[in-house]
Amino acid sequence: MPTLRIDVIEEHFSEAAFLYSQWERALRGTNYNLEETAQLEERLLAHLDGLVLGGEPVAEALLSPALDGGEPGEVFCSVFASIAESPPAALEVALALAPVAPPEVLASLRRALELSGRTGLDASLVPLLKAPEASVQALALEVLSFRGAVPRGVALELLDQADGRVVAAAMRGLGTLERDIGHRELRRLLDDNRPQVRLAAIETGLLSGIRAAWDACRQEAQGCGEGASPARVLQAICGDDEDVERLVALMVNDVVRADIVWALGFTGRVAAVEACLELMGHVPSVARLAGEAFRAPNESKGWSSRLPWSGRLSCACPPFGNGPRARPRRILAACGPAAASTEAKEEVRTSSCR
C-alpha cells in the first residue's frame, strides 16, 4: 500500500473547506450561473474524494481534530469525508456534536449529512427522531426532510413537541399536506406563539394551497417579530399589487424599513420600483440597499436563489382574489441546491405567473 502523504491530504482538506464556502455562496449569488456553479462543485468533490480515499488514517490524523475546531468549512469536510465509507462509529461521533455545537457548526454538520451519499444514512437517522435531546431530533428531522425521507406518521406525532425547532422541522418534513389530519394541525400551528413554528406552518400551508396560511402570512408580515422578515419576502413574491402597496406603506417605520426594502427586491412591480427609487434619493441609511432592490428584478434571473432561507423553501400561493399573482411552486437550493439553476428558476417564475 502506498505511503500516505499528509501534505497532500492537508492540501485537499484546506482546498475543500475553501471551495465549500464558495459553493454555498454560489448557490445564492446572482453572479454564478448553473455551469459555473457545476464547475465549482466538481472541484469541491475532487478534493473531498481525496479525503475519502485516505480512509481511517486521514480521519484520525486530520478530520477528527477538525470537528473540535469549529470552523464551518472544516466541519463540513470532516463530517462529509469521515462518514462516507466508514463504520457506524464515525457517524455517531459526528452526531454527538448536535447537542453542543454552536449554530454555525451545526449548520455545517446538517449540510454534510444532507448531501452525504453514505449507504443506509436515512435508516440510521430515523431512530434519532425518538432521541431524548430536542437538538438531535430537530437535526434528524431537518436532514430527513431535505432528503425526502421523513416518516409521515412520526412527523405528525412530533407536532406536539414542546421544542419549537422540532415542531417547525416536523411541519416542514410533512411537505405538501393532503386533506387529512395535517390540515387541522396546520390551522392550530398558524396561531402558535412560537415564531419559527408559525413560519413553518405558513410555508407548508402555502405549498399546500391553504387560504388560512396566506392570511397568516399577511398578518405576520405586518409585525416586527422573528418571523416577520421572511413573511414579508413571501408576501412580496406571492402577492399582488395590493400586497406590495401594503409593504410599501410599512416603510414609514424606521425599525423595519431595511427589511421591507429587502423584500421588495423580490418583486418587479411598479409600486416597489418607485418606492426604492424614492429611497435612493432621499434616505441615505438604506440608499444602497434600495439600489440593489431596484436593479434586482431586471438584472437577476435567479431572483429566487436570494431567499433568506438556508436552502429549503419556497412558496405556492393559492389563487385567491383578483389580479396577477406570482406563484413559485418550488424554490430549490442545495444538491438540490445546485439544481436550482438560473435557467430553471426563470422557468419556474415564468410558468408560475401565467
N, C-alpha and C positions, 0 to 999 in steps of 0.2 A: 504494500500500500504506500503511495507517495507520501512524503513528509508534508505536513500541513504548514503552510507559510502564514504565520499570524499577521505579517504586514499586509498581505493581500486581503486577508479576511477583514482586517481593520479598515482597509480602503473600501471594500464592499459595504461595510457597515456605515461608515460616515457618508458615503455617497447615497446609500439607500435612505438614510434619515433625512438628508437634504432634499432628495428628489420626492420623498413622500410629502414634505411640506409644500413643495412646488406643485405637486399633483393635486393636492387638496385645494390650493389656491386656483389652479387652472379650472377646476370643476365649477367654480363660482365666478370666475373672472370673465369679463367681456372681451378680453384681449387674446383669448385662446379659442380656436375652433376645434372641431372634432379630430381632425387629422393631427394637429399639433398636440392635443391632449393625449392621443393614442401613442404618439412618438415618445412623449414624456413617460407614459405608463410602461412602454416597452423597456426603457432604460431602467426604470424602477424595478420592474420584475426581474431583469437580468441580474441586478445586484442582490435582490432577495434570493434568487436561485443560488447565487454563490454562497450565501449564508446557509441555506438549507442543505446544500451538498456537503458542508463542513461537518454536519452531524453533531453528535453529542459533545465532542471536544470543543466545538465552537460555542455551543450552548453553555457549557460550563465556564469557558475562559472569557467569553465576551458578552454573550446575550444575557445570562442571568444577572451579572453585576449591573447591566444597564437598566434592568427592571427596578433596581433600587435608586437609580439616579434621578428619575422623574422627568427627564426631557421628553416631551411628547413624541417627537420623531423617532427617537431611540427606543421608546417603549413600544411603539407600533412595530418597528422592525424586529425587536426582540421577541415579541409575542407571535407575530406572523411566522417568523422563521423557526422558532423553537417548538411550536405545536404542529408544524406542517407534517412531519413524518416521525413523530416521537411517541413514546409510550404515554399512557394516560397521566402519569405523574407530572409531565410538563404542562399539560392543560390545567391541572389542579393548582400548580404554582402560579400560573397566570391568573386564574380565577380568584386566588387568595388575595389579590390586590384590591378587589372590588370594595370590600368594606372600609378600607383605609386610604385609598388613593384620592388625591385632590382632583377636582373636576377636569382639569386639562389632561391629566394622566388617564383618568377613567375614560375620557372621550377617545384617546388613542387605543386603549385596551378594547373598547367596544368596536372600534373601526377594524382592528385586526381580526377580531372574531367574526364580524360581518362579512369580511372579504376572504376569509380562510377557505381553502379547498380541502381541509382535513376531512378524511372519510369518517362518517359517523358523528360529526360535530353536533348536528341537530339533536340526535338521540342523546348525546351526553349532556346537552343543556336543558332538555325538558325536565329532568328531575329537579333542577335548581329552581323551578317555578314554585316548588314547595319548601324552599330553603327558609330557615328562620330569620335570616337577615334580609331586610327590605331592599337594601342596596344590591344584593345578589339577585333577588327576584326581579328587580327592575332591569338589571343588566341583561339577564337571560331573556326577559320579555322583549327588550329593545332589539337584541340581536336576532332572536327568532322572528320577530315581526319584520325586520329588514329582509330576512331570508325566506319569508313567506311560510313559516313552519310553526306558527303558534297554534296549539290545540284549542279549538274554539270553546269547548266546554270549560277548560281551565281558565281561559281569559275571562269568561263571563263570571266565574267564581271570584276572580281576583278584583272585580269591580267593587267589591265590598270591603276591600282592604283599607286600613287606616292611613297608610302612607300614600301621599298624593302622587309621588313619582310612579309607584307601582300601578295605581289606578289609571293614570294617564297612559302608561305603556300598554296596559291591558286593553284600554279603549282603542288605541291605535292598532294594536295587534288584531283586532276584530276586522279591520278593513271595512269594506262596504257592507252595511247592515242589511240583512234580509228582514222581511216583515215578521219578526218574532219577538222574543223577549228583549232582544238587543235594542229595539226601538223604545221600549219602556224604560230600560236602563239609561238610554241616552237622554231622554227627557228629564230624568232625575238628575243626571250629572251636569246638564246645562245650567242648573241652578246651584251647583256645588259652591261652597265658599272657598275652595282652593283654586287659584288662577290657572295652574297648569292642568288641572282636571277639566275645568271649563273649556280651555283652549283645545284640549284633545277631543272633547265632546263636540265642539264646534267643527273641527276639521273632519272628524268622522261623519258627522251629520251632513256636512256639505258634500262630501263624497257620496253619501247615500241619498242625496236629494230630499232632505227633510226640511220642511219650511221652518220649523222651530229653531233649527240650527242657524239659519240665515238671520232670523230675528235676533237671536242671541249674539251673533257676530256683530250686528249693527249696534246693539246695546253695549257690548264690551268695548267697541271702538270709541265710544263716547267718553270712556273713563280715563283714569290715569294709572291703573293698576298694572301688574306684571303682564297680563295677557292683552293689554290694550294695543300695544305696538304691532304685534303680529295680526291682531284682529283688524287693524286699520289697513294693513297690507292686503289682507283678504278682501276687505270691502272695496279697496281701490281696484283690485284686479277683477273681482266678480261683479261689482256693482254697475249701476247705470249712471247717467248724468246727475241724477238727484243725489246719489250716494257720494259722488265726487264733490258736489257742492256742499254736502254736509261736512266732509273732511276739510274743505277749504275754510268753512266757517269756524272750525276749531282753531285755526291758526292765530286767532287773536290771543290765545293762551300761550304765553312765552314758555311755559313748562313743557308743553307737548309740541311746540312749533316744529322743531327739528324732526321729530318722529313723523309728523304729518307730511313734511316735505319729502322725507324718505319714502313714505307710502305713495305719494303722488308720482314718484318716478316710475311706478309700475303701470301707469295708465297714460295713454296718449290723448286723453280727452281735452277739449279746448279749455274748459274751466281750470284744469290742472296746469296746463301750459301757461295760461295767462297769470295764474297765481304765482307760479315760480318766476316768471319774468318780472313781476312786480317786486318780489322779494330780492331778486338780484340787484335791483337798482336802489332799494330803499332800506334794506335790513342787513347790514354788514355781517351780523353774527351768523346768519345762515345763507349768505350770498353764494358761497362756494358750493354748498350742498344743493341749493336751488338750481345752480347752473348744471350740476350733474343730473339732477332730476329733469331739467328742461331738455337736455340733449339725449337722455337715455332712450325714450321711445323710438327716436329716429335713428340713433347711432347703433343700438344694440339689438340684433335679432334675438340674442339669448337672454332677454329680459328676465325670464323665469328662473334662470340659474342664480339670480341675485337675491332670491328669497332668504330671509334671515333664519332659515331652518338649517340644522346641520344634517342635511342630507335626506329628507324623507318626504315631506308632504307636498301637498298640493291641494287643490280645491276643485269642487264641482258644484257650482251654484245652481239650485233649482230654478226653472224658468218661470218665476212668479212675476207678476206685474207687467208693465208695458215697456217698450223700448229695447234697444240692443243690450245684450249682456255678454261680457267676455266670460266664458265658462271653461277654463282649462281643465281637462279631465285628469291629467296627472302631471306633476312636475317632478321629474326624476333627478336624483343626484346620487351617484355612487355606484359604481361597479356593475351594474346600475348607474352610478353617477356618470361614468364616462359615456354611458349610452345616451346621456342627455345632451346630444349634440346640438349645435346651433341650428342645423337644418331640421332636426326632429322637433326642437322647441318651436320653431316657426310653423311647422306643420300642425302642431297641437294648437297653437294660438289661432291659426287661420281657420282650421276646421271647427274650433270651439266657438268662434264668433259668427259663424254663418247663420 
